[in-house]
Every structure is written in C-alpha cells, then in structure tokens.
C-alpha cells in the first residue's frame, strides 16, 4: 500500500466539491440621515441572500431609487396651497 492511498487528503481532493451557497459580504452601511436614501441602501442587504445572478435585479432597483432621490433634489419646490396666490 502506498502513502497516497492511506492519505485521506488525496481521497478528498478526488471528490468534486459542492458549490458554496450565497454568503453575506458583511459590508457596513453607514446611515446618511436621509430616510429615502437609507431605505434604498438597506435594500442592498437583499442581495446577501441571493446567488450572484440575482444581484443585478437588486442593484438596478437600488440604483433607480437613488437616481430618483437625486433627481428630486434638483426639482423646484412645490408651492403650498396658499403660496400661489395672485
């Protein structure tokens, strides 16, 4: 009997490894103080439990929401009901 046959590491290497499941990256999300932006950033945690091919949908959703929040900052303020009198 050879040393390789008695070594369990050789047998383990011959068996195919099972693919690992999704693992959270552990990225810390610091609150911005803007509730809408923080809600979109919190949505990124949904990607932690998905396979890599599912990340795209979450990232696109977050990107869309953040873009809308930034666009809203550039919009002129809407006058109140009594501010638009002639």
N, C-alpha and C positions, 0 to 999 in steps of 0.2 A: 504494500500500500504506500502510495506517495504522500508527501506532506501536503500537496494541494488538495487531495481528496479528503483529508482529515480536517482541513481548514474550513470552518463554516462561512467565512467571508467570501470564499470562492463560489460556494453554492448560492449565497445571497446575491452575488453580482450576476449570476446567470439568470435569475428570475427577473422578469420585467417589472419595473417599478410602476405602481399605480399613480395616476396623475393627482397632484395635490389639489384640494378644493380652494375656494376663494379664501383669502386671508386679509384681514384689515391691515392697512398700511400704518395706522396709528398717527396720521397727520393731525397735528393740533390746529384747530380752527379758532383763531382769536376773534372775539366779538368786535364788530365795527361800531356798534352803537346805533346803527340804522336797522330797525326791525325788519324791513323788507329784504335788505341785503343779507342780514344774518340768517333769515329763513332760507334763502337760496343757497347760502354756503352750507347750512346744516343739511341740505338735500344731498350734498356730496357724500355724506355718510351712507346713503343708499347704495352707492357703488361698492362699498366694502364687502357686501354680501353677494355680489354678482360675479359671474365669470367675466373675463376681460372683454368678451364680445358684447356684454350688456352694459359696459361703462359708457359707450358712445351715447346712448339714449339719455342717461343721467347727465352727462357733461353738456350735451346740447340743450337740455331743459334748463340747466343752471345758467349756461351762457345766455340763453334767450331772456331769462328773468333778470339777470344782471344788466344786460343791454337795455331792457325796458326801464329798469330803475335809473340808469344813467341818462337815458333819453328824457325821462320825467323831470330830471333836474334842470334840463335846458328849456323846458316848456314854460311859457309865461304863466304867472299865477292867474287862476280863475277868479274873477271878481265875485264878491259875496252878493247876496240878494239886494243889498241896499247901497252898494258901491258903484252901480252903473246907472245912476240917475242923470237925466239931462236937465 
